Amino acid sequence: MRRIILATALLLGLIATPAAADPLVMPHVVVTHHTWWAELAIKKAGGTVVASYPQIGVVVAYTEKDDFAAKLRKTPGIDAVGATRTAKIPKEFFAPRRDLRYTGPNSPNTGLVPPEGTAWDVPALRLPEAHQVTDGSKNTLVGVLDVGVDDTHPDLRHAFDSRNSVSCLSGWPDRGPGAWRPTLDGHGTHVAGTIAAARNGTGVVGVAPGVKIAAVKLAELDDKETAESMVCGFVWAAEHGFAVTNNSYRSIPWRYNCDNQPDQAAAKLAVGRAVAYAQRRNVLVVASAGNAGINLDTRSVDKESPADSTPVERAIDPTCTRLPHELPGVVGTGALDEKLVKATFSNYSASRISVAAPGARVWSTWPNGEYRSANGTSMAAPHASGVAALIASEHPHWSAERVKRALFATATPLPCPDTTCAPTKQGTTYYGHGVVDAARAVGAG
């Protein structure tokens, strides 16, 4: 009798049975001229469409099938297909997220933050002189494409635009409440403070404290951004009126994406289309130049990829692309230290460094109302983004290209300090056009 009752209960669903393990899937970007056709092909090959971007001909998909990419590459009308990981991930990664809270490490340096306006980057960019002219306009929107921003920080609340903030973590725009917030890493909050922290007498002051910032969350941890998150982020920026996007990160799984590798070539093509689309919609794209301390024009080896599994040493060449920094038209930013010379960690290049900015021991905001000092070209790029935002605020009808030209024209040239630095058509291999100058950028001399 007991067996009959148990069997009946199972049939009726009265007793829960163990759930099957969530299957692991491989995310892909599919590049095409007709996304509707690609969506049909994806389903036929055993994939699931996550997001479709007909504006640029890119579809984000995932699959359990190991032969998915090979099948799609044989389909007429498909330009490129690439896995965006080297190890499968849980399908739940693509689920919505809501009301996130930061649980990462807090700052150990809270009590040491310099009084507002006294950190070394303030005079280096001549912010007091610039702020006598403008703090920036609330009509100028800067996107922080990063690991999320703590919009509750007292130095950021005034500037935060929640309507235009989003999570692109899974390759689709998750507009849920708080989906843009950080959980494990304060990197994006630090970047946001450098751009727009309030000029209110406490904490730190941003380069453009009067502008608005929007968070576009691309990853949970710094330098874990993927091709699908970047595609989503740049399309979002293009269609929501962003004047500038700051991109202080590098992509996974490949730190450098090479054209002779199908997965990497597809990622480069997909992200390249998204960046170009944003640029056509008058978004100025600013990016960090990297912290390996190398000449990007002569690099020959990558020891950091794949970054989502076990890295192996591989040969590369300068045509292999750091995303998004080395895409056409992107403002690559190198880092300076307090002596206004290249920080030892900053990459350099004859053509891939556009400008330089403070990037060593930079104080800025951190989640939970805290502050932290940090180093990196990640810290340099938001200084350049902030100056660009001041220019865009003063000239709201200028194109992104004209804002970029003004950013370059008002930068202060710096001399080469040693034998590895050399003159170039646009300045030097260390500094490009020079250190960004907020005062000159807004006509304050």
N, C-alpha and C positions, 0 to 999 in steps of 0.2 A: 504493500500500500504506500509506504514512504517513497519508493521509487516512482510510483505513478504520480504522486502529488508533486515531487520535485520536477519530473519531466513536464507536467502540465504548467507549473509555475515558470519554467524556463521558456516554454512556448508562448506564454502570455506576457513575458517580459517582466514578471514580478520579481525575479531574482537577477541581479546584475551579473553579467559574465565579464571576465577580464577583457578590456578593450585591446584591440590589436595595436601594436606599436605604430606610432606615426611614421610613415615611410620617409626615407631620405630622398631628396630630390636635387637635381642640378639646375641652377638658374642659367639662362641664356639670354643674349640679345640677338635679335634677328633683324637684319637690315634689308630693306626692300624698297621698291617704288610704289607698291600697292599693298597697304597693310591689311586690307580685307582678304586679299589672296594669301598673304602670309599667315593670317589667322586660321584659314581653312587648312593650309598645309601643316601648321603646327598641330592642330587637333588630329589630323590624319596620321601624323608621325608619332602620336602618343604623348603630346605635350598639353599644357594648360596655359592659356593666355592670362598673364597678370595685368598687363597694361599695354595699350596701343597708342602710338603717337604718330598719326597720319601726317602731322605738320612736317615731320622730318623723316618719315619712312622707317620707323624703328618700332619693333614689338618686343616686349619683355615676356618671357615664358619660363616655365620650369617643367621638368619631366623626371620620371623614374627611369626612363629608357636610356641605356648606354649608347645606342646607335642613333639617337635622335638627331644630333648635328650632322652626321654623315648622310642620313636620309634627306634632311632639308637642303643640304648643299647641292644635291642632285636635282632639286626642284627648279624648273624654269621660273624666272622672276624673283628669285631670292639672290640678293647680292652678296651677303655674308652671314655667317652664323658663328657665334662664339660662346662657349661656356665661360661664365664669369667667376668660376671657382675652379679649384683643382680637387676639392673634396666636397662630397654632397652635404647638404644641410637639411635640418628638419623642415617639413612643409609648413609648420606653424610660424616660421619666420615671416611668411607673407600675410599673416593675420593683422588686423588693425590693433593699434595701441592707444590707450586713453590715460589722461591725467597722470603722466609719469612723474616720478619724484627722484631726485638725485640721491644716490646711495654710495657714490664713489668717495675717494679720499678727500678730506678737508684740507685747507691750507695750513701748513705749520708756521707761516710767516705773518699771520694776521696782525700782530702787534708791531711789526716793523715797517708797515707801509708808510712811505714818505707823505708828508702833508700835501694836499691837493696842489698841483702845479709846480712841485719842486723836484719831481723825478727828471732824470737827465734828458729824456726824449722830448720834454716840453720846450726847453730852449733850443734843442737841436733842430726842431721843425719850426721854431719861432711861432709857437701857438699863441702866446699872449698878444702879439702884434696882429695875427690873423683874426683872433676873436674880437679885437676892437672893430673889425670890419663886419664879421659875421660868425655866428656859431653854426651856420648851416640852416637849411630850410626844412620845416616839417613836411614839405611836399617832395623832398628828395628821399627815396627809399633805397636802403642798402641791404642787400641780402648776405647773411652770414651762412654760407654753405659749409656745414661743419658737423659736429656731434650733438648739436642742440644748444639752446641758450636758456639760462635761467631768467625768465622774464620777471620774476619776483624780486630780483636783486634791487636794492634801493637806488643804486647808481644807474640802473637800466630801465626801471619801470616807466619813466617818463618817455622813453624813446621807442618802446616796444610796440610793434604792430601785429597783434594776434590774428587779425583778419587775413593777413597775407603770409602767415607762418604756417608751416606744413611739415610733415615727416615724409621724406622720400626714401626712407630706409630700405623698403622692399621693392622699389622701382615703380610704385604708384603713389599718387598724392593723397596721403592720409590726413584729412582735415579735422580729425577728432580733437576734442578739447585737450590741450596740453600735449598732444602727440609730438610736438617739436622740442619738448624739454629734454635735457640731458639726464642720463641715469648713472653712467659709470665714469664719465670724463668731463672735466670742466674746461677743456680746451676751447670750445666754441664760446663759452661765456667770457673767457679771457680775451678772445679776439673781438667780441662785441664791445667790451669796455674800451679797448683801444680806439675803436671807431667812434663811439657815441656816449661814453660815460658822462653823466651830468656835470655841468660846471656849477656846483652847489656849495662849495666850501668844505666838503668832506670827501674822503676816499680818493679817487683818481679822477682825472679829467680826460675825456676823449678828444680826438682830433676834430671831430665835427659833432659837438654835443647837442646841436639843434636838429639834426636829421632824424629820420625814423629808421629803425632796423627791423628786419624780419628774419626769423630763424627758418632755415631749410635743413632739416636733419638728414644727413646722409649716412651716418654710421653711429655705432655706440661708442667706439674708441677711435682716437686719432689715428690717421693713416690706415684706416680699414674701409675706406670708401670704395664702392664698386661701380662698374660701368652702368648698371641699371639705375643706381641711386643718382649718379651724375646726370644721366639722360633726363630723369624725372625732374631734378633740381634746376637744370638750365632751361628746360621747357617752361617750368613754373615761373622762373624769373622773367622769361621773355614775355609771358602772357599776364603778368601781374604788375607791370610798371616799374620794375626795379631799374634804378639808374646805374648801380654798381653791384657786382657780386664779389665777395672776398672768398678765396679758395686756398686755405692754408692746410693742405693735405696732399697725399699721393695715394694712388690707387692700389687695390689688390685685385687679383693675386699677383700680377706682374708689375714690378716697379717701373719697368721699361717695356713698352709694347712694340713688338717688332713685326714688320709687314710680312715676313716670310713664315710666320706662325699663324695658322687660321684663327684660333681663338683670340689671340692678341690683336690681329688685324681687324677682326670684327668689333672688338671693344673700342679700338682707336677710331674706326669709322663711325660707330654709333655716337660716341661722345663728341667726336669732331662735328658731326651734323648738329648735335644739340647746342654746342658752343656757338657754331656759326649762326644758327637760328636766333640765339639770344643776341648776338652781335648785330644781326640785321634788324632786330627790334630795339636797338639803341641801348643795349646793356654793355657796360664796360666790365670786362672780366679781368680781375687782378688775381695773381696766384703767387704762392711762395716758391722759391727757386730750389729749395732742398738744402739739407744739412750734412752732406757727405764731404764737404770741403774739397771738391774735385772740379777740374775743368770739364764742363759738360761737352765741350767740342772734341775731346780726345778720349772719352771714356771707352773702355774696351771689355769690361767684365761686370757682371751683376752677381753678387753673392747673397742677395736678399730675397730672391724669388724662388718658388712661389711663396708669398707671404701668408697664405692661409693654410699651408701644410708644412712640409720640410724643405727649407731652401737648399738649393744646389748651385754651385758655381757654374755660370754659363758665359759664353762669349757674346758680346753685344757690340754695336757700333753707334755712332751719334745719330743715326736715322731712327733708332729705337726710341720711342717717345714717352716721356714722363707726362702722365695725364693729371690735370688738364694744362699744366704749366707750359708745355712746349707746343701747344696747338697754335695755329696762326692767329695773330692779333692779340694774344693774351699778354698782359703786362706782368712779366716775370720780375720778382722783387728779391734782391739780395739783402743781407743783413750787415749792419754796422755795430761796432761796440762803442763804448763811451768815448774813445779817442777819435771817433769818426773815421775809422779805418775798417776794412772788411773784417767781420768776425771770423775767427779761424774755422768755424764749422760751415760757413756759407759757401755754396757752390758758386762758380763763376763761369763766364762764357763771353765770347765775342758777339754773339747774336741773341742769346737766350736770357740775358739780364737787361731789363729795360731801365730800372731805377734801383736805388738803394734806400734803406730806411733803418731806424733803430731796431735791433733784434736781439740784443744781449741785455739780460737783467732788466727786462721790461715789466713794470708793475701794472696790473690790471685787475679787473673783477674776477671773482671765482664764485661758484654756486654757494647758496646758503648765506648770502650777504658778506662773503669774505673777499680777500684780496690775495694775490700771489705774484711773485716775480718769476718770469719764465724766459727761456732762451730759445731762439730758432728763427729761421726765415718765416715761420708761422706768425711770429710777432712783428716781423718787418712788413709783411703784406698788408695788414690792416692799417698801418700808418699811411701807406700809399692809397689804400681805399678811402681812408678818411679825407685825405687831401683832394682826391678826385671828387668826393662827395661835396666838399666845399666849392669846388669849381662848378659842379653841376648845379649847386644851389644858387650861385651867383649868375649862372647862365642857363636857365631852365629850358631854353629852346635849342641849345646846342646839341648836336649829335654826340653819340658816345665817342666817335672817332675824333671829333674836335676837342672834346674833354681830354682825351688821351694826349693829343698833340700839345694842349696847354699844360698838362701834367709834366710832359717831357721838357717843354720849353722853359718852364719855371723852376726846374730842378737845378741845384747848385753843383756844378762839376767839381769832382775831387781828383787830385793828382794820384798817379800810381805810386804806391809806397814801396814796392819791391820788384824783384825780377820776374815773378810769375804774373804780374799785372802788365797789361799792354794796351796801347791806344787802339781804338776801333772807330768805325765810321760814326757810331752813335755815342762815343765817349771812351769808356775803358771796359776791359773784360771784368773788372771788379764791380763797377758802379753804374754801367750803362750811361744814361744821360746825367746821372748825379744823384745826390740825396734830395728827396722831395722836400719842398719848401712851402709850408702853408701860407706864410705871409706873402711871398711873391705870387703864389697861385691866386690870391684874392686881391692883388693889387696894393698890398700894404708896404711895398718897397723891398 
